[in-house]
């Protein structure tokens, strides 16, 4: 990997970090309501996988920690922020909020609040691709380690294997399901081993090193795209904030958090670029300032100045068919 690409990846991760930190501030300022699940610490996962995949071409679905995934798929950050602000210019017209970012134009098929919900949906998308004969396109499902204890996980893995579905399952194993550590909830700690019962090829790698993530993801993506069969990739990662804004993270020791902070994905790549003389402290600060300036001067003002959704449209985007009680598109 050349330093030009490394610098681009670093900027994408810095952007993701600053975007999420600005979301935190907006929530505290009460400009964002509802739930908010932030991504700092896991940036190498979404950015790395989508670097190996084809953003805007492959179909992507994930859980509710979804802002960075949408942006990595090509969604406009200002539209993602507007959705968080509940504005009509948001990616879901202001009706979805943080956990329901959507951008079908970029083939980002949404974040979902139901734990384990994306598994069968990803299989369904892969099945559709198979029936349509779209042999150059795959489905990608991001998931958390705790979701793997849902029944939908095992049902979907079985179907994906039986039907040879072109779907890549990416497990972002951040070691916790809300406040419960994986050791207390899961018998098999290595998540990639859990799909061996379904004869699905799998691998695990360091989710904090974006170059490692890209290399492992390329193998996974190529397998699904060329073989038209499922693959499971586990990324060992860590979230630097609590599960959500209401989570103070008291269940984690300061020592554990300090050790993982040493493995900050941004820090790892930045140090690598500095060692190769491709980046200086000053050039990094300049990059950081440029990112913050864009967020403060373009992204946030767009969200703040956008109109509120029209109450008359509250049922406009609700799909219901075959129900005799549905009249005129409303329930």
N, C-alpha and C positions, 0 to 999 in steps of 0.2 A: 504494500500500500504506500503510495507516495504522499509526501507532506501536504500537497495541495488538497487531496481528499481528506486527510487527517484534519486540516484546518477547517474544512467545510463541516465535517462531523462535529468538531469541537464547537463551532458556532451554533449548530443545530441544538446541541445539548445545552449550551449556555442559554439559548433562546427559550428552550423548554423550561429550564430552571427559573429564569426570570419571569416567565409567563405565569408559572405556578405560584411564585412568591407574590406576584402582583394580585393574583386571585385571592391569596390569603389576606392581603391588605384590604382588598375590596370587600371581602366578607366581614372583616372586623369593622369596616366603615358602613356596614349594612347596605351595601350596594348589590350584594349577592345574597339571596335567601335560600332556604331549604338546606339540602345536604351538600357537602363539598369534600371530595376525596382527592388529595393532592399526590403528586408523583415524584418529588425530589428524591434522588438516590437511585431511581430506576431508569433514568433517561437512556442509558445505553441499550436497554431492551427494545423499546419501541423504535428508536432511531436506527439501531443496528439491524433489526429484522427487516424493516421497510427499505433499508439500503440494499439488502440482498434481494428483496422482492421487487415488484413493479407497482409502485404507488399509482393509484388512479386506474390501474388495469386489473389487478387482483382484488378480490372482494375481501374486506376485513370486518371483523366483528369483535367486540370485547365486552368487558364488564363495565362497572360504573366509574372506575378510575381512568377516564377515557379522553381527557382533553389533549394530551400529548400524542396519543394514537391518531386522533383526527388530524392534527397538524402534520404529523409524519406522513399521512396519506395524501396531503396536499390541500387540506382545508385552510381557508383564510383565517388566520388567528383572530382578526377583528370580528369575524362572524361567530367564532367559538366564544370569544369574550362577550359578545352581545347576547348570545344564548344564556350565558351564565348570569348576565344582568336581567334576563327575562324580557328582552326587547324583540320587536317584530323583525328586525334585520338579522336575528340569530339564526344559526344553522337549522334549528327546529322551530323557527318562527316565534321563539320565546315561550313555547308551551312545554318544552322538555326539561330545560335546566341542565345542571351539571352532569347528571347521570344519564342523560339521553341526547347526547350530541349525535347528529346525523348529517351525512353529506353524500347522498346517493350519486351525485355527479362525479365525486371522487371515489365512488364505490366503497365508501366507509359506511357500513350498514348499521352502525349504531353502537352506543353503549347501552347496557341493560342493567337495571337495578336488581333483578332477580338473580340470586347466586346460582350458578349452574345453568341459567337460561340460555346463554349463547351456544352451548354445545350442540343441541339438536338443530338449532337454526343454522349453524355453520355446516352441519351435515346436509341440511336441506339445500343450502346454496351449492354445495359441491355436487349433490345429486342433480340439481338443475343444470349445472355446467356439463355434467356427463351426458345427460339426455340431449342437450343442445349441441353436443359435439364440439364444444369450445376447448380444444385441446391445448391452448396456450395460456389458459387462465386457471387460477387456483383460488381456493377459499382459505383464509387464514383466521384462526380463532385464538385470540389472546385470553388467558385465563389465570386466575390466582391459585395458589396451592390449596387453599381451604375449599375452593369450589370442587376440587376433585373428590371430596367425600359425598357429593350429591349423587343420587341415583342416576341423574341424567348423564353424568360422566361415563359410567360403565355402559349404560345403554347405547350411548353415542359411539363409544369406542368399538363396541361390538358391531354395530351397524356399519361404521366406516370401514372396518376390516372385511366384513362379509360382502359388502357391495363395492369394494375397491373405490372409495371416494377420494377425489383429489383435494384433500384438506390437510392443512398444517396446523397442528395444535401447539401453541407456544405457552408454556407454563412459566409465569413470572413468580418464582418461589421466593417470596420475601419473608418467609419463616413464620408469619403470623396470620391468623384468621381473626380479624379485629384485634382483640387483646389476648387471644389464646395461642400459645406457641405450638408449632407443628408437632413437637415432641409429646404434647399432652393430648393431641387430637387424632393423630394419624399413625397407624401401625407401621407402614412402609414410608420411611422418611425420604428416600430417593424417589422422587415422583416419576422419573422416566422409566423406572422398573415396573410401575403399575400397569403399563400398557403391554408388557410382554405377554400377559395372559391372553391378549387378543392378537398376538403375532404382528404387532405394529412396530416398525423400526423406530428406535428412539436414541436420544443422546442427551448429555448434560454438559454445560459449560459455565464458565465464570461470566455472570451477567453484569459485572461491573467494568469489564474491559471490552470496549466497543469493537475493537479489532477481532477479539476472540468471538464475540457475538456474531459479527458479520461472517466470519469464516464458517462457524457452525450453522448459521442460518442459510448460507449459500448451499451447503450440502443438503440441508433439509428442503429448501425450496426447489432445488434441482431434482431431488427425488420425487417430490409430489408432482412437479410440472412434467417431468419426463416419463415417470412410471405410472402416473395417474392413480396413485395409491396414497394412503395416509401416512403421516410421520408425526412424531411427538418430540418436541425439543424443550428441555427444562433449562431455565436460566436462573442461576443462583444469584439473588439480588437482595436489596434491603431498602425499605422506605425510611427516610430520615425524619418524617413527621408521623403523627399518629394516624390511625385508620381513617379518621375524618376530623373535621374541625372540633367536634365535641370530645375528642380523645386526647388526653394529656400524655399518654404513653407511659404512665407510671409503672406498668408491668415490665418494662425493659430496664436493665441496669445501665448506669452511666458508663460502665466499663465496656459493655457490649456495644453501645452506641458509638463510643469513642473509637473502638477498633474498626467498626464499619466506616466511620467517617474518613479513616485513613485510606479506604478503598473507594472513595468518591469517584465515580466514572469520569467526571470532568477533570478532577485532579490527576487521575492516571494518564489521561490523554494529553493534558496540558504539560505535565512533567516530561512525557515522551517527546513532545514537540520542542520543548525547551532544551532537552538533552541533545537533540539533533540540530540545534541552532535555527530551527524554522520558526521559533516563537520567542519573543522576549517578554519580560514583565510589562513593558510599556505597550507592546502591540496587543497583549492580552487585555490590558485595561482599556485600550481603545476599542477593541472588539466588544467588550462588555458594555462600554458606554453607548456604543452604536445600537446594541440590542435594547438597552433600557430606554434610549431615546425613541426608538420606533414604537415600543410598547406604550410609553407615556404620551407620545405626540400623535400616534395614529390609532393604535389598538383601543386604548381606554377611551379617548375622546369619541371614537366611533360608537362604542357601546353606550357611553353616557348620553350622547346626543341623539341616539336613535329613538323612534317612537315606541310607545307601549303597544302590545298586541290589542287588536280590537276584540272586545268581549263577544261581539256577534260571531266571531270566527271560532269560538271555543269548541264547537263540535265539527268544524269544517274538515279537520284532519283525522277524524275518528272513522275507521273503516268497519262497517257492520253489514253483513249480507245474509239473506235468508231469514231475517228476523221480522215477523209481522208487526212488531212494535216500532220498527224503524221507519220514520217518515221524513222525507226531505233531507236526508243526510244527517239528521240529528236523532238522538235517543231520548 
